[in-house]
Amino acid sequence: MTTASAKPARIVDAHVHLWDPARTDWYPYLSAAQNALNMGDVSGMSRRFDVPTYLSEAAGWNVEKLVNVAAATGGHSVDETLELDRRADADDHPDAIIGGLPPTTTVAEAVAALDIQLAAPRFRGVRPMGAAEGPLPAGDILRALHERQLVFELAVHPDQLAAAAKGLKSHGDLVVVVEHTGWPRNHSDEERALWMAGIDALADLGDNVVCKLSGLAMALRSMAPGVFAPWLEYAIDAFGVDRCMFASNFPVDGMHGSFEDLYTTYCTVTNGLDEDARDKLFAANAERIYRC
């Protein structure tokens, strides 16, 4: 599965961060020291990234829709959802928005944050925005997400994947998206072993848990097909093509290559799949999960 392949007919990019570093209250880490995120030199992503910039960098790939994922810190992520939804009326994108679940003292406050964001027609779910004691929010918050038909985005590293899977067993109706291919931090044997066990545990939960194939460049510092293939192929085998979707994670992953580089690698790794399977991975699954 490492021979060059034709481009997909269309793309629905399931993970984009539209932001402006000038908003230092919302994105302080984009103007802080280089190591603020433990990612080394972050200058490549510390730039204004709006819809025209995205479309310019994705030119030639027929991106039909894109999903913005919260990046503003804490409670600002709630305001970010509302502002991006307003701007989408003029910009035509994003087509769906994953908002923020900021740290709160009570369940009621967390639920209030969900209900505020429901005023945005493109709001589809949340990711946690802040330090947490464990991999999952309280069960009552997860139930509130399900009651509102919202997606929960699981954004944890391999050492917490298995614990997250255990906690999600009692929430079998909640749609869960595993962000960044399970978010490995490096390519060590120890990290990969944790990651494989966690991916298997999450995949075993059933059809309500899906995997977003993104973010690998952050850990692997490369977009080469041979580097990506062992991770992508394992995740796709575990979840199946009906439960995986590609995403760019731009401009973050853009620190390690271009949109062209990234999606060429996705195409190359999936060269052995038929047209229907590839459409699911590149577009249809994201449309279904994010209702866009």
TIDOMI-354052 format. One line per 10 residues: number of its first residue (from 0); for each residue x, y, z of N, C-alpha, C. Coordinates in steps of 0.02 Angstrom, whole numbers, plus 50000, padded with zeros to 5 digits. Last residue first. Example, Ala and Ser with C-alpha at 12.3 -4.5 7.8 and 13.67 -1.06 7.14 Angstrom:
<rs>
1	50642/49888/50354/50684/49947/50357/50645/50002/50394; 50660/49716/50390/50615/49775/50390/50660/49835/50390
</rs>
This chain:
<rs>
291	48871/50864/50392/48884/50925/50352/48882/50909/50277; 48883/50780/50508/48819/50802/50480/48828/50868/50442; 48993/50718/50557/48985/50789/50574/48923/50820/50543; 48977/50588/50509/48990/50599/50580/48974/50671/50600; 48956/50610/50369/48908/50574/50411/48917/50591/50485; 49071/50677/50327/49004/50706/50315/48952/50674/50361; 49166/50581/50362/49165/50646/50397/49098/50681/50387; 49132/50481/50270/49127/50468/50341/49125/50533/50381; 49158/50544/50143/49090/50523/50163/49083/50512/50238; 49303/50578/50130/49247/50625/50130/49185/50599/50165
281	49407/50485/50139/49424/50555/50121/49366/50603/50129; 49344/50364/50173/49400/50389/50213/49413/50463/50200; 49246/50351/50073/49227/50351/50143/49282/50383/50185; 49325/50349/49959/49280/50405/49969/49256/50408/50041; 49389/50226/49979/49429/50288/49982/49384/50349/49991; 49284/50139/49959/49318/50141/50024/49358/50205/50031; 49253/50165/49824/49203/50177/49877/49236/50182/49945; 49371/50127/49756/49348/50196/49755/49299/50212/49810; 49472/50013/49857/49430/50031/49801/49403/50102/49809; 49647/50015/49907/49575/50014/49921/49534/50035/49861
271	49781/50031/49884/49753/49965/49873/49678/49961/49885; 49814/50161/49922/49812/50144/49851/49777/50078/49837; 49831/50222/50042/49766/50189/50029/49759/50167/49957; 49956/50280/50036/49945/50226/50085/49880/50189/50072; 49935/50378/49938/49981/50323/49926/49968/50265/49973; 49844/50466/49999/49826/50431/49937/49870/50370/49927; 49922/50512/50106/49859/50477/50119/49838/50436/50058; 50024/50574/50029/50039/50516/50071/49976/50477/50088; 49950/50677/49973/49983/50628/49929/50000/50565/49968; 49918/50746/50088/49865/50709/50054/49892/50662/50000
261	50049/50797/50122/50008/50757/50169/49956/50715/50132; 50094/50870/50011/50133/50814/50038/50089/50768/50079; 49991/50966/50001/50004/50920/49945/50042/50859/49970; 50011/51035/50118/49948/50999/50109/49956/50947/50054; 50187/51010/50163/50131/51046/50132/50068/51003/50132; 50271/50989/50322/50261/50977/50251/50200/51015/50227; 50274/51018/50454/50316/50963/50432/50306/50946/50358; 50184/51112/50488/50253/51125/50507/50301/51074/50478; 50059/51064/50459/50094/51100/50406/50165/51121/50425; 50002/51022/50573/50041/50973/50537/50080/51005/50479
251	49941/51153/50598/49989/51121/50644/50033/51070/50607; 49844/51222/50526/49913/51227/50504/49963/51191/50547; 49787/51055/50491/49823/51115/50471/49799/51175/50510; 49737/50927/50501/49764/50960/50561/49807/51019/50542; 49677/50853/50396/49743/50885/50387/49776/50907/50451; 49607/50687/50396/49604/50758/50411/49674/50787/50407; 49507/50543/50357/49568/50582/50352/49556/50655/50370; 49424/50424/50458/49419/50481/50413/49484/50521/50415; 49339/50269/50497/49399/50311/50495/49389/50369/50447; 49239/50176/50486/49247/50210/50550/49313/50249/50554
241	49238/50105/50371/49177/50141/50387/49184/50184/50450; 49358/50036/50366/49352/50097/50326/49288/50136/50340; 49413/49986/50532/49379/49975/50469/49367/50040/50432; 49486/49986/50651/49420/50017/50650/49380/50000/50588; 49602/49909/50617/49567/49901/50682/49496/49927/50679; 49642/49951/50491/49626/49880/50501/49585/49871/50565; 49667/50086/50520/49613/50068/50473/49593/49995/50480; 49775/50071/50610/49713/50103/50631/49655/50085/50586; 49871/50011/50526/49848/49977/50587/49781/50005/50610; 49887/50107/50426/49862/50041/50408/49836/50004/50470
231	49940/50216/50499/49876/50221/50464/49846/50153/50450; 50061/50159/50545/50012/50187/50592/49943/50191/50559; 50134/50118/50433/50121/50070/50487/50068/50094/50536; 50132/50242/50348/50095/50181/50332/50084/50134/50391; 50216/50350/50382/50146/50350/50402/50113/50281/50397; 50337/50312/50323/50334/50328/50394/50263/50324/50420; 50308/50296/50189/50336/50240/50226/50335/50250/50301; 50262/50426/50153/50217/50368/50155/50243/50310/50195; 50313/50564/50254/50331/50513/50205/50284/50453/50210; 50307/50670/50336/50245/50652/50301/50257/50598/50249
221	50375/50695/50500/50381/50676/50430/50312/50666/50402; 50369/50687/50637/50411/50738/50606/50424/50724/50533; 50291/50607/50716/50338/50574/50671/50385/50621/50636; 50209/50695/50788/50251/50647/50823/50307/50620/50779; 50148/50774/50690/50172/50805/50752/50222/50759/50787; 50102/50688/50593/50163/50726/50578/50192/50759/50641; 49982/50639/50640/50042/50597/50645/50106/50636/50633; 49862/50712/50628/49908/50727/50682/49971/50686/50685; 49738/50588/50581/49769/50654/50577/49824/50657/50629; 49603/50507/50566/49671/50495/50544/49705/50561/50530
211	49494/50474/50690/49514/50528/50645/49588/50520/50629; 49387/50341/50715/49456/50365/50721/49470/50417/50668; 49241/50311/50819/49276/50316/50754/49344/50348/50764; 49114/50228/50897/49181/50255/50907/49218/50253/50841; 48998/50162/50865/48992/50232/50887/49059/50265/50898; 49024/50029/50837/49018/50076/50781/49015/50148/50803; 49138/49972/50970/49082/49969/50923/49078/50028/50876; 49246/49944/51050/49186/49972/51081/49126/49972/51035; 49361/49906/50985/49317/49853/51008/49251/49879/51038; 49430/50024/50968/49397/49995/50910/49347/49942/50930
201	49483/50037/51097/49433/50085/51073/49395/50057/51013; 49574/49930/51099/49521/49935/51150/49465/49982/51128; 49659/49959/50991/49619/49898/50991/49561/49903/51040; 49716/50079/51038/49676/50079/50976/49632/50017/50973; 49785/50030/51151/49731/50078/51157/49686/50081/51097; 49879/49945/51092/49832/49918/51141/49772/49965/51149; 49948/50037/51011/49913/49981/50981/49861/49951/51029; 50002/50124/51110/49955/50149/51059/49915/50091/51029; 50091/50045/51179/50034/50076/51214/49980/50096/51165; 50177/50018/51071/50143/49963/51105/50082/49989/51144
191	50224/50145/51039/50183/50109/50990/50146/50051/51023; 50299/50176/51152/50240/50216/51135/50195/50179/51087; 50399/50077/51143/50355/50081/51202/50291/50119/51186; 50463/50109/51023/50429/50045/51030/50380/50046/51088; 50432/50280/50971/50469/50229/51008/50428/50164/51011; 50386/50393/50906/50382/50329/50870/50423/50274/50905; 50278/50500/51004/50341/50485/50971/50334/50417/50937; 50148/50516/51042/50195/50571/51056/50262/50562/51022; 49993/50481/50958/50059/50460/50983/50105/50520/50991; 49843/50498/50943/49891/50548/50966/49956/50521/50996
181	49743/50430/50883/49764/50408/50950/49822/50448/50979; 49731/50504/50767/49752/50434/50762/49774/50406/50829; 49674/50628/50809/49745/50622/50792/49772/50551/50794; 49537/50576/50915/49575/50625/50877/49647/50602/50864; 49403/50479/50901/49471/50475/50927/49515/50521/50885; 49243/50524/50934/49295/50528/50883/49362/50528/50917; 49091/50450/50976/49157/50470/51000/49205/50470/50941; 48924/50460/51012/48972/50459/50957/49038/50489/50982; 48845/50360/51132/48878/50423/51119/48927/50415/51061; 48800/50236/51163/48762/50273/51113/48794/50339/51095
171	48880/50182/51265/48882/50152/51199/48842/50187/51145; 48940/50208/51389/48912/50263/51349/48909/50241/51276; 49012/50117/51458/48943/50130/51482/48910/50186/51444; 49136/50122/51398/49094/50062/51389/49022/50073/51410; 49218/50227/51426/49166/50237/51376/49120/50177/51367; 49313/50181/51516/49263/50228/51539/49205/50237/51491; 49390/50100/51430/49355/50070/51487/49299/50116/51511; 49442/50198/51344/49399/50145/51318/49359/50113/51374; 49522/50269/51434/49465/50302/51402/49416/50250/51376; 49618/50173/51461/49575/50196/51515/49513/50231/51488
161	49677/50164/51334/49643/50105/51362/49596/50126/51419; 49730/50296/51320/49680/50270/51273/49641/50211/51303; 49833/50346/51393/49766/50354/51420/49711/50324/51376; 49950/50329/51324/49948/50303/51392/49880/50310/51425; 49928/50397/51199/49921/50324/51205/49918/50296/51275; 49833/50549/51240/49891/50513/51214/49885/50438/51228; 49675/50620/51189/49723/50597/51239/49778/50558/51204; 49538/50672/51150/49603/50700/51133/49652/50683/51189; 49389/50633/51082/49437/50608/51131/49507/50629/51110; 49247/50722/51062/49312/50710/51031/49362/50693/51086
151	49080/50682/51051/49135/50694/51098/49200/50675/51063; 48943/50761/50969/49000/50716/50966/49049/50733/51022; 48769/50771/51013/48834/50801/51002/48889/50748/51005; 48635/50757/51048/48660/50730/50984/48726/50763/50964; 48600/50786/51174/48599/50842/51127/48624/50822/51058; 48623/50667/51239/48555/50693/51238/48547/50749/51187; 48763/50660/51229/48721/50613/51192/48650/50640/51185; 48799/50764/51318/48819/50766/51247/48774/50721/51205; 48749/50714/51437/48721/50776/51410/48739/50784/51336; 48833/50604/51455/48762/50592/51442/48728/50655/51413
141	48951/50673/51480/48946/50630/51421/48874/50615/51404; 48913/50731/51601/48929/50774/51543/48925/50733/51479; 48899/50621/51682/48840/50663/51669/48851/50710/51610; 49031/50573/51689/48980/50536/51652/48918/50577/51636; 49156/50700/51664/49109/50663/51706/49056/50629/51663; 49278/50673/51530/49239/50713/51576/49191/50669/51616; 49425/50568/51523/49355/50582/51505/49325/50632/51554; 49553/50543/51570/49543/50549/51498/49474/50572/51477; 49577/50651/51716/49575/50587/51681/49560/50598/51607; 49589/50782/51755/49617/50730/51798/49620/50662/51763
131	49645/50904/51634/49593/50862/51665/49626/50808/51706; 49671/51066/51563/49696/51008/51601/49639/50971/51634; 49578/51107/51413/49610/51121/51476/49631/51058/51511; 49453/51071/51331/49501/51126/51322/49530/51146/51390; 49386/50929/51248/49405/50962/51311/49460/51014/51298; 49278/50959/51108/49339/50927/51134/49356/50963/51199; 49110/50933/51049/49162/50968/51086/49223/50924/51095; 48991/50964/50913/49018/50928/50970/49074/50966/51002; 48936/51044/50814/48923/50972/50811/48950/50934/50871; 48874/51194/50748/48904/51162/50807/48885/51088/50809
121	48808/51265/50654/48859/51219/50630/48893/51181/50687; 48723/51355/50721/48694/51300/50681/48745/51247/50659; 48745/51403/50884/48780/51402/50819/48755/51343/50778; 48682/51374/51000/48655/51430/50961/48688/51435/50893; 48759/51281/51062/48705/51256/51020/48670/51311/50981; 48839/51352/51147/48865/51338/51080/48811/51310/51034; 48759/51352/51262/48777/51416/51230/48798/51403/51158; 48759/51216/51292/48697/51248/51270/48709/51316/51238; 48890/51193/51335/48863/51159/51276/48803/51196/51248; 48893/51274/51448/48939/51289/51393/48916/51254/51328
111	48801/51206/51527/48785/51273/51504/48830/51293/51446; 48875/51093/51556/48816/51086/51514/48795/51154/51487; 48969/51151/51642/48991/51119/51579/48933/51113/51531; 48888/51192/51747/48925/51242/51708/48949/51213/51641; 48842/51069/51792/48794/51118/51766/48829/51171/51725; 48956/51010/51844/48926/50982/51783/48879/51033/51752; 49075/51134/51903/49016/51090/51909/48994/51064/51841; 49189/51200/51865/49184/51175/51933/49128/51124/51941; 49271/51167/51708/49219/51197/51749/49219/51166/51818; 49364/51190/51560/49363/51166/51629/49310/51203/51669
101	49263/51185/51408/49312/51215/51453/49310/51184/51522; 49251/51113/51268/49224/51096/51333/49273/51122/51384; 49224/51193/51109/49264/51177/51168/49222/51157/51228; 49170/51124/50950/49184/51177/50998/49224/51152/51057; 49181/51089/50789/49190/51056/50853/49212/51110/50902; 49076/51129/50657/49121/51156/50708/49121/51110/50769; 49061/51127/50479/49043/51100/50544/49096/51124/50593; 49108/51206/50381/49043/51176/50370/49017/51141/50433; 49192/51367/50402/49186/51295/50404/49115/51270/50397; 49138/51429/50240/49168/51376/50281/49185/51408/50349
91	49088/51543/50183/49064/51478/50157/49093/51418/50195; 49110/51668/50234/49168/51632/50208/49149/51566/50175; 48986/51713/50282/49020/51752/50230/49075/51711/50196; 48951/51615/50372/48899/51640/50326/48930/51679/50268; 49061/51601/50451/49050/51551/50398/48997/51573/50349; 49052/51694/50551/49095/51710/50493/49084/51661/50436; 48969/51627/50642/48947/51689/50610/48987/51704/50547; 49054/51520/50675/48989/51507/50644/48962/51569/50610; 49158/51588/50737/49171/51552/50675/49106/51536/50638; 49090/51637/50851/49118/51683/50802/49130/51648/50735
81	49051/51521/50920/49000/51568/50897/49028/51614/50843; 49178/51460/50945/49125/51425/50908/49075/51474/50879; 49238/51560/51024/49267/51542/50959/49215/51507/50916; 49168/51553/51142/49160/51613/51100/49186/51599/51030; 49220/51430/51184/49148/51438/51175/49134/51498/51129; 49353/51455/51200/49333/51408/51147/49258/51410/51134; 49367/51533/51310/49368/51568/51246/49346/51521/51189; 49378/51446/51417/49312/51471/51399/49310/51509/51335; 49527/51373/51354/49475/51376/51405/49407/51399/51379; 49591/51444/51202/49601/51417/51269/49538/51423/51312
71	49549/51388/51039/49553/51442/51087/49554/51413/51158; 49521/51279/50962/49591/51290/50979/49600/51347/51028; 49405/51163/50895/49422/51214/50943/49497/51217/50957; 49404/51135/50721/49407/51106/50788/49436/51157/50836; 49305/51140/50576/49350/51175/50621/49346/51143/50691; 49300/51047/50432/49276/51048/50502/49327/51085/50544; 49251/51078/50263/49301/51071/50315/49269/51080/50384; 49218/51024/50094/49196/51047/50160/49254/51040/50209; 49285/50998/49975/49216/51021/49973/49195/51053/50039; 49432/51010/49898/49405/51008/49966/49336/51039/49963
61	49510/50979/49779/49437/50977/49782/49411/50966/49853; 49645/51001/49763/49624/50939/49797/49549/50935/49807; 49687/51121/49714/49697/51063/49671/49673/50997/49702; 49737/51199/49864/49717/51205/49794/49734/51141/49755; 49767/51212/49996/49736/51149/49976/49715/51149/49902; 49812/51341/50006/49860/51287/50018/49833/51219/49998; 49693/51410/49978/49752/51420/49936/49801/51362/49944; 49612/51371/50083/49594/51351/50015/49652/51360/49966; 49681/51431/50192/49672/51359/50188/49659/51338/50115; 49667/51567/50159/49734/51536/50164/49729/51461/50158
51	49526/51584/50163/49563/51593/50100/49633/51562/50102; 49504/51550/50304/49477/51509/50250/49514/51521/50184; 49661/51573/50395/49590/51584/50383/49567/51543/50323; 49782/51593/50498/49758/51538/50456/49683/51545/50450; 49923/51679/50541/49852/51685/50528/49831/51631/50479; 50037/51575/50633/50021/51620/50578/49946/51625/50570; 50117/51466/50691/50099/51529/50724/50089/51583/50672; 50167/51360/50626/50095/51361/50636/50071/51425/50668; 50303/51387/50619/50268/51367/50558/50192/51366/50565; 50347/51408/50747/50337/51466/50705/50298/51449/50642
41	50377/51317/50843/50307/51318/50820/50294/51376/50772; 50504/51213/50883/50491/51276/50847/50421/51275/50817; 50438/51102/51006/50495/51132/50972/50476/51199/50941; 50330/51066/51077/50330/51045/51007/50390/51074/50969; 50287/51110/51200/50331/51052/51197/50333/51023/51127; 50224/51230/51193/50182/51171/51182/50222/51106/51181; 50329/51318/51214/50270/51322/51257/50226/51261/51251; 50446/51334/51145/50434/51269/51177/50372/51268/51221; 50449/51466/51098/50444/51411/51051/50425/51345/51084; 50342/51574/51196/50407/51545/51178/50398/51483/51136
31	50190/51637/51119/50235/51624/51174/50301/51595/51149; 50095/51647/51024/50141/51704/51028/50192/51695/51084; 50020/51535/51035/50046/51550/50968/50095/51609/50969; 49971/51532/51163/50026/51487/51147/50056/51500/51078; 49858/51614/51164/49921/51639/51192/49982/51596/51173; 49730/51634/51091/49783/51588/51070/49850/51610/51098; 49646/51728/51155/49620/51663/51134/49675/51612/51122; 49730/51835/51178/49689/51811/51233/49662/51741/51218; 49787/51863/51056/49830/51834/51108/49790/51810/51168; 49751/51869/50910/49706/51860/50967/49744/51826/51023
21	49853/51853/50821/49844/51920/50849/49794/51919/50908; 49841/51727/50769/49885/51736/50827/49880/51805/50858; 49693/51662/50722/49732/51723/50712/49775/51734/50774; 49628/51514/50640/49645/51556/50697/49686/51617/50676; 49562/51361/50612/49560/51429/50585/49573/51476/50643; 49614/51205/50601/49613/51259/50651/49618/51327/50616; 49530/51054/50556/49566/51115/50536/49562/51164/50594; 49478/50904/50514/49512/50936/50571/49555/50993/50546; 49422/50840/50403/49389/50831/50468/49424/50866/50526; 49384/50886/50245/49439/50889/50293/49410/50892/50364
11	49328/50798/50122/49298/50834/50178/49351/50831/50233; 49361/50791/49950/49388/50789/50018/49341/50827/50065; 49348/50691/49799/49330/50748/49842/49358/50737/49911; 49412/50592/49730/49366/50635/49693/49349/50698/49733; 49587/50579/49772/49516/50563/49782/49473/50612/49744; 49719/50555/49651/49686/50595/49702/49614/50571/49712; 49801/50395/49628/49764/50454/49604/49732/50491/49662; 49956/50348/49708/49887/50337/49689/49856/50402/49666; 50111/50260/49727/50074/50322/49715/50004/50307/49688; 50118/50126/49845/50127/50150/49777/50084/50212/49766
1	50100/50062/49965/50142/50121/49964/50159/50144/49894; 50041/49939/50000/50000/50000/50000/50043/50063/50000
</rs>
